[in-house]
Amino acid sequence: MIGIYLVATNSYFILGLRFIKKFTHHYKGDSKIKFYFFSDEDPKPYLNESIDVRFIKTSHENWVEGTNSKFKNILDLQKELIKDCSYLYYFDADTNITIDFDEMWFIGDLVGGEHYGNRTFLSNGAGFERNPISKAYVPEESKLPCTYYYGAFFGGSVRMVVNFAKILRQNQLADKEIPYEPAVNDESYINQYFHYHPPTRIVPTEEFQFNVSDKGGIGETRNMRLDITHYKNEILEKKDLVFELNAGDLIFFPREN
């Protein structure tokens, strides 16, 4: 079984629902898929009953707290994940899927995605954490090959992902003691780890089949007070349909092709 893991608190709840619905709509592989949904609201009433989803209730006071929870969440479920899944993949909840796919584009022991800004970041020095007090530090004079990776996607075999999460969570906690917050939050830790321990598979930008950071125009999703009630009500009425978000409008279409 392949586990797909999302953090979808506050307004990201709507985007997480879109991801699950569109993933199941476009997925053409043969593996069993189970979604792990960390949110302040249960997604099951909004989804077709055939979708296997595990709801883990959680809450975040701000966007940074949410994005920094990625590694801790994996560790909180590690025994269950090891028991139930062969692979686990994290996707940001605002990832959008618009084409049919199977799992072959992202399967691997430990997988990272080349950030679409990789070439720009490497040319202007942005992206990597350059403060040596941080556990996310990557020195500019490093002689190792440089690739800048998404914080929006990572995964692989469950055991390797759990080990990855343990190390990055330890690094996060060490920085909190200082206290220090890296420039790009969890993404900084991911890039430090992959710089010294490259993933066994790198998905190049041109082969990354999903669209990252697509919020569909629903508003400022980092605003904890963004009202999404009208979206939830409409989705609840049409729970068996897949939806797209376009300029803040819901567009529904049948779940089955």
C-alpha positions in Angstrom: 0.0 0.0 0.0 1.1 3.6 -0.7 0.4 6.2 1.9 -0.2 9.7 0.8 0.2 12.3 3.6 -1.3 15.8 3.7 -1.4 18.7 6.3 -4.6 20.5 5.7 -5.5 22.7 8.6 -7.5 26.0 8.4 -8.2 27.0 4.8 -5.9 24.3 3.4 -8.8 21.9 4.3 -10.5 22.8 1.0 -7.2 22.3 -1.0 -6.6 19.0 0.8 -10.1 17.8 -0.3 -9.3 18.9 -3.9 -6.1 16.9 -3.8 -7.7 13.7 -2.6 -10.6 13.9 -5.0 -8.3 14.7 -8.0 -5.7 12.1 -7.0 -8.3 9.3 -7.0 -9.9 10.6 -10.2 -6.7 10.7 -12.2 -4.8 7.7 -10.6 -4.4 4.9 -13.1 -2.0 2.6 -11.2 -2.7 -0.7 -9.5 -1.5 0.1 -5.9 -3.8 0.5 -3.0 -3.8 4.1 -1.8 -4.4 5.3 1.8 -4.5 9.0 2.6 -3.3 10.4 6.0 -5.1 13.7 6.5 -3.9 16.0 9.3 -6.5 18.6 9.8 -8.8 20.4 12.3 -11.8 18.9 10.4 -12.7 15.4 9.4 -12.7 15.1 5.5 -14.7 11.9 5.4 -18.2 13.6 5.2 -16.9 15.4 2.1 -15.6 12.4 0.3 -16.9 9.3 -1.5 -17.0 6.4 0.9 -14.8 4.3 -1.3 -11.8 6.5 -0.6 -9.5 5.2 2.2 -8.6 8.1 4.4 -7.3 8.3 7.9 -8.1 11.5 9.7 -5.7 12.8 12.4 -7.1 15.7 14.3 -4.7 18.6 14.7 -4.6 22.3 14.7 -2.1 25.1 14.0 -2.2 28.7 15.2 -0.3 30.0 12.1 1.0 28.8 8.7 4.6 28.4 9.9 3.5 26.0 12.7 1.6 24.0 10.1 4.4 23.6 7.6 6.9 22.8 10.3 4.8 19.9 11.6 5.6 17.7 8.6 8.3 15.6 10.3 6.6 15.4 13.8 3.4 14.1 12.2 5.3 11.2 10.5 6.9 10.3 13.8 3.6 10.4 15.6 2.2 7.7 13.2 5.4 5.8 12.5 4.2 2.4 14.0 1.0 2.6 12.1 2.7 3.6 8.9 5.3 0.8 9.1 2.5 -1.7 9.7 0.2 -0.6 7.0 2.3 0.9 4.1 5.3 0.1 2.0 5.7 3.6 0.8 4.8 7.1 2.1 4.7 10.4 0.2 4.1 13.8 1.5 2.4 16.4 -0.8 1.5 20.0 0.1 -2.2 20.3 0.3 -2.2 23.0 -2.3 -0.8 20.6 -4.9 -3.1 20.2 -7.9 -3.5 17.3 -10.3 -4.7 17.8 -13.8 -3.5 14.7 -15.8 -3.8 11.0 -15.5 -0.8 9.3 -13.8 0.4 6.2 -12.0 2.9 5.8 -9.2 5.9 5.1 -11.4 7.0 8.8 -11.6 7.5 9.0 -7.9 8.4 5.5 -6.6 11.8 5.1 -5.0 13.5 4.3 -1.7 14.0 8.0 -0.8 12.7 10.5 -3.3 13.1 14.3 -3.6 11.7 16.7 -6.2 13.9 19.2 -8.0 12.4 22.6 -7.1 11.2 24.5 -10.2 13.3 27.4 -9.0 16.5 25.2 -8.6 18.5 26.8 -11.4 17.6 30.3 -10.3 18.4 29.6 -6.7 21.8 28.1 -7.5 22.7 31.1 -9.7 21.7 33.8 -7.1 22.5 31.9 -3.9 19.0 32.0 -2.6 17.1 29.1 -1.0 19.8 27.3 1.1 20.1 28.3 4.8 23.4 30.2 5.1 23.4 30.9 8.8 26.0 28.6 10.5 24.1 28.6 13.8 21.3 26.6 12.2 21.1 22.8 11.8 19.8 23.6 8.3 23.1 25.3 7.3 24.7 24.6 3.9 27.9 26.6 3.4 28.3 28.5 0.2 31.7 27.0 -0.3 30.4 23.4 -0.2 32.1 21.3 -2.9 29.2 18.8 -3.1 26.8 18.8 -6.0 23.9 21.3 -5.4 20.3 20.7 -6.2 17.5 22.6 -4.5 14.5 20.5 -3.5 10.8 21.0 -2.9 9.6 21.2 0.6 6.2 20.5 -1.0 7.1 16.9 -1.9 9.2 14.0 -0.5 8.8 10.3 0.2 9.9 6.8 -0.4 9.9 3.5 1.6 8.2 4.0 5.0 11.3 3.0 7.0 13.6 5.4 5.1 11.1 8.3 5.3 10.7 7.7 9.1 14.4 7.8 9.5 14.6 11.0 7.4 11.8 12.6 9.6 13.6 11.6 12.8 16.8 13.4 11.8 15.0 16.5 10.5 12.8 16.7 13.6 15.9 16.6 15.8 17.4 19.4 13.8 14.2 21.5 14.1 14.2 21.0 17.9 17.8 21.9 18.2 17.2 25.2 16.4 14.2 25.9 18.5 16.4 25.8 21.6 18.6 28.7 20.3 15.9 29.9 19.2 16.3 30.1 15.4 13.9 29.7 12.4 15.5 28.9 9.1 14.7 31.1 6.1 12.5 28.6 4.3 11.3 26.7 7.4 11.0 22.9 6.9 12.3 23.2 3.3 15.6 24.4 4.7 16.0 21.2 6.7 15.1 19.1 3.7 17.7 20.7 1.6 20.4 20.4 4.2 19.7 16.7 4.5 19.6 16.0 0.8 22.7 18.1 0.2 24.7 15.6 2.4 22.5 12.5 1.8 21.1 12.8 -1.7 17.8 11.0 -2.3 18.1 7.7 -4.2 15.8 9.2 -6.8 15.4 12.8 -7.9 12.3 13.8 -9.8 13.5 16.5 -12.3 11.3 19.6 -12.6 10.3 18.6 -16.1 9.1 15.2 -14.9 7.2 16.4 -11.9 3.6 15.6 -12.9 1.6 17.6 -10.4 1.2 21.4 -10.0 2.6 22.8 -6.8 1.4 25.9 -4.9 -1.9 26.1 -6.8 -4.4 27.6 -4.4 -7.1 28.1 -7.0 -7.7 31.7 -6.0 -9.6 31.0 -2.8 -7.8 33.9 -1.0 -4.9 34.4 1.3 -4.6 30.9 2.7 -2.0 31.9 5.3 -4.7 34.0 6.9 -6.1 31.9 9.8 -9.4 33.8 9.6 -10.1 33.1 5.9 -13.7 32.1 5.6 -14.2 28.8 3.6 -17.7 28.0 4.9 -19.4 28.5 1.5 -16.9 26.1 -0.2 -17.5 23.4 2.4 -21.2 23.7 2.2 -21.2 23.3 -1.6 -18.7 20.4 -1.6 -20.7 18.6 1.1 -23.8 18.7 -1.1 -21.8 17.2 -4.0 -19.5 14.8 -2.1 -19.4 12.3 -5.0 -18.1 14.8 -7.5 -14.5 16.0 -8.1 -14.0 19.7 -8.1 -11.6 22.2 -9.6 -10.9 25.7 -8.2 -10.6 28.5 -10.7 -10.3 32.1 -9.7 -12.0 31.2 -6.4 -14.9 29.4 -8.1 -15.8 25.7 -7.6 -16.2 23.7 -10.8 -17.6 20.2 -10.4 -17.3 17.2 -12.6 -18.0 13.4 -12.2 -15.6 11.4 -10.1 -15.4 8.6 -12.6 -13.8 9.1 -16.1 
